[in-house]
């Protein structure tokens, strides 16, 4: 008999830093390197967001997602892909990481090699967030909206809990798909089809 355990949603720990402590981008990068067991982001207001590592099942699904995007990226050769450990400095000053991200090559090459070494001051063109059982949905929805407001052209929020996908694009209402089998967006990612059968 299969039993499904209810996993409670866990809000991330939010540390109010400003104005008592204000870290530069360089200091924040060093802070994250010294605390590598945590997923750490910074809001546009300077708050530090600390999230626990994902569970093994979500990590496995995210691994599959990265493989699919990685294979297409290598074949397509028009952009560069990133995993969930990568932080980006958005135009509003926030430092965010997504479960998977992709940036057009010409955009990536506009920043210096030194900038590419740390948290790059660049907004990804495409991001994917995979909701784990403990992630509050509203927090992820706000995160995707922030990406769009800062220059992301396409965001997919995959909610395994409800088997729904929220699609974010600039200047368009958020689209919600119920239990799709695949995802694609040829206008930005020609030929890329994300097979959701192994993600669900």
C-alpha positions in Angstrom: 0.0 0.0 0.0 1.4 3.4 -1.0 1.3 6.2 1.5 1.8 9.8 0.4 3.4 11.9 3.1 2.2 15.5 3.3 5.2 17.8 3.1 4.6 21.1 4.8 5.4 24.3 2.9 8.5 26.0 4.3 9.0 29.7 4.0 12.6 30.7 3.5 14.5 32.5 6.2 14.6 36.2 5.5 17.4 38.3 7.1 16.9 42.0 7.3 20.3 43.5 6.7 20.0 47.1 5.6 20.9 49.7 6.9 22.9 48.0 9.6 24.8 45.8 7.2 25.1 46.4 3.5 27.1 43.9 1.4 28.6 44.8 -1.9 28.0 42.3 -4.7 31.6 41.1 -4.2 31.0 40.6 -0.4 27.7 38.8 -1.0 29.4 36.4 -3.5 32.1 35.7 -0.8 29.3 35.2 1.8 27.6 32.6 -0.5 30.9 30.8 -1.1 31.4 30.5 2.7 27.9 29.0 3.1 27.7 26.7 0.2 25.3 24.2 1.9 22.5 26.8 1.6 20.7 28.3 -1.4 21.0 32.0 -0.8 19.6 34.9 -2.7 19.4 38.7 -2.1 16.3 40.8 -2.7 16.4 44.2 -4.4 16.0 45.7 -0.9 19.1 44.0 0.4 17.3 41.3 2.4 19.1 37.9 2.5 16.9 34.9 1.6 18.2 31.5 2.9 16.5 28.4 1.6 17.3 24.8 2.6 18.7 22.4 0.0 16.0 20.6 -2.1 14.9 17.1 -1.3 16.3 14.2 -3.3 13.2 13.6 -5.4 13.0 17.2 -6.5 16.8 17.2 -7.1 16.4 14.2 -9.4 13.6 15.8 -11.4 15.7 19.0 -11.7 18.6 16.9 -12.9 16.5 15.5 -15.7 15.2 19.0 -16.6 18.8 20.3 -16.9 19.9 17.4 -19.1 17.1 18.1 -21.5 17.9 21.8 -21.7 21.6 21.0 -21.8 21.3 18.7 -24.8 19.3 21.2 -26.8 21.7 24.0 -25.8 24.7 22.1 -27.0 23.0 21.2 -30.3 21.5 24.7 -30.9 24.7 26.6 -30.1 23.0 30.0 -29.8 23.1 30.3 -26.1 24.6 29.1 -22.8 22.9 27.2 -20.0 23.2 27.4 -16.2 22.3 25.1 -13.3 20.6 25.9 -10.0 23.8 27.0 -8.3 24.2 30.0 -10.5 23.5 33.5 -9.2 22.6 36.5 -11.5 22.6 40.1 -10.5 19.4 41.5 -11.9 19.0 45.2 -13.0 17.0 46.0 -9.8 20.0 44.8 -7.7 18.5 41.5 -6.6 20.7 38.4 -6.9 18.7 35.4 -7.9 19.2 31.8 -9.0 16.8 29.6 -10.8 16.6 25.8 -11.3 17.7 26.2 -14.9 18.6 29.3 -17.0 19.6 30.1 -20.5 21.2 33.2 -22.0 21.8 34.1 -25.7 25.5 34.0 -26.6 25.7 37.5 -27.9 24.2 38.8 -24.6 26.6 36.7 -22.5 29.6 37.9 -24.5 28.7 41.6 -23.8 29.9 41.2 -20.2 33.6 40.8 -19.2 35.3 37.6 -18.4 35.8 38.9 -14.8 32.0 39.5 -14.5 31.3 36.0 -15.8 33.5 34.5 -13.0 31.2 35.5 -10.1 27.5 36.5 -10.0 27.1 37.9 -13.5 25.3 41.3 -13.8 22.9 39.9 -16.4 19.3 38.8 -16.5 18.7 35.4 -18.1 16.6 35.2 -21.3 14.9 32.1 -20.1 14.4 30.6 -16.6 12.7 27.5 -15.2 11.6 27.0 -11.6 10.6 23.6 -10.4 8.4 23.7 -7.3 9.4 21.3 -4.6 6.7 20.0 -2.2 7.9 22.4 0.5 8.0 25.6 -1.7 5.3 28.2 -1.2 3.7 28.8 -4.7 3.2 32.5 -4.2 6.9 33.1 -3.5 7.9 31.3 -6.7 5.2 33.2 -8.7 6.6 36.5 -7.4 10.1 35.4 -8.3 9.1 34.6 -11.9 7.4 37.9 -12.2 10.5 39.7 -10.9 12.6 38.0 -13.6 10.1 39.2 -16.3 10.2 42.7 -14.9 14.0 42.7 -15.1 14.3 41.5 -18.7 13.7 37.7 -18.9 11.8 36.9 -22.1 10.3 33.6 -20.9 9.8 31.8 -17.6 8.3 28.4 -16.8 7.1 27.7 -13.3 6.5 23.9 -13.0 4.3 23.0 -10.1 4.6 19.3 -9.6 2.3 19.4 -6.6 -0.7 20.5 -8.8 0.6 19.2 -12.1 0.4 22.7 -13.5 2.8 25.0 -15.5 2.7 28.8 -15.3 4.1 30.5 -18.3 5.5 34.0 -17.9 6.2 36.4 -20.8 6.6 40.2 -20.9 3.5 42.3 -21.4 1.2 39.2 -21.4 -1.0 37.7 -18.7 0.4 34.6 -17.0 -0.8 31.5 -18.7 -1.6 28.3 -16.7 -1.5 24.9 -18.3 -3.1 21.9 -16.6 -1.0 18.7 -16.8 0.8 19.3 -20.1 2.9 16.6 -21.5 5.5 18.9 -23.1 6.5 22.5 -23.1 8.0 24.5 -26.0 8.5 28.1 -27.2 9.9 28.2 -30.8 10.1 32.0 -30.9 12.9 32.0 -28.3 14.0 28.3 -28.1 13.6 26.9 -31.6 13.4 23.1 -31.5 13.5 22.8 -27.8 10.7 20.6 -26.4 10.7 19.8 -22.6 9.3 16.3 -22.0 7.4 16.5 -18.7 6.8 12.8 -18.4 9.9 12.3 -16.3 9.3 15.6 -14.4 5.8 14.8 -13.1 
